[in-house]
Amino acid sequence: MTQTAAETTDQRVFVDKQSPAAYRALASTAEAVRKVAADAGLDRVLVELINIRVSQLNSCAFCLSLHTTRALRAGETAERLGVLAAWRDTELFPPRERAALALAEATTLPTDADAQSSAYALARSVLSEDEISAVIWVAITMNAFNRVSVLSKHPVRPRTATPAG
């Protein structure tokens, strides 16, 4: 079976599989960042909100699917996940989460100096330095995983539904 030019040019290398040592190093970094976040007092729901918001900004379908599932398991609500992309326009996110989300966005889109300054000012008003550092590290790590998945074009496959009952 012959492939078309479009099929050939869009075939991606799964860089995590092609270079497993580098991927293991990234996974090890993620583990260290999870510990930093926990030690700083960031709960699992907030970490997942950061992961999801960063993945929304990067259009990473694979990471969105993965971290939405993890957020729901950690106790996040479908309502808040449904409006996360518009978090500024709701009253569903308290000041601490708003500060973390703004800082995660500034980390993901670092060329907007005004947004970065505003995010830091907001973060300093409600987060400790340990929490600020942890939020930034969570966002940095998620951005790295987003790049791996987007450039590898990791597929998102439907989950099999279990019957209610």
GINORTA-V352251 format. One record per pair of residues at least 12 apart in sequence whose ideal C-beta (glycine too) atoms are under 6 Angstrom apart, sorted by the first residue. I is the first residue (numbers start at 1). J is the second residue. Records with the same first field share a line. If there is no record, write none. Layout:
BEGIN
I = J / J
END
This chain:
BEGIN
12 = 152 / 153
14 = 152
15 = 148 / 152
16 = 148
26 = 144
30 = 141
33 = 137 / 138 / 141
36 = 134 / 137
37 = 134 / 138
40 = 130 / 131 / 134
42 = 134
44 = 74
45 = 74 / 75 / 76
46 = 100
47 = 138
48 = 67 / 70 / 71 / 74
50 = 100 / 104 / 138 / 139
51 = 67 / 142
52 = 67 / 84
53 = 84 / 101 / 104
54 = 104 / 108 / 139 / 142 / 143
55 = 146
56 = 85
57 = 108
58 = 146
60 = 146 / 149 / 150
61 = 156
62 = 149 / 154 / 156
63 = 145 / 146 / 149
65 = 156
80 = 92
87 = 101
95 = 126
96 = 126
99 = 122 / 123 / 126 / 127
100 = 135
102 = 119 / 122
103 = 119 / 123 / 135
104 = 139
106 = 119
107 = 136 / 139
108 = 139 / 143
END
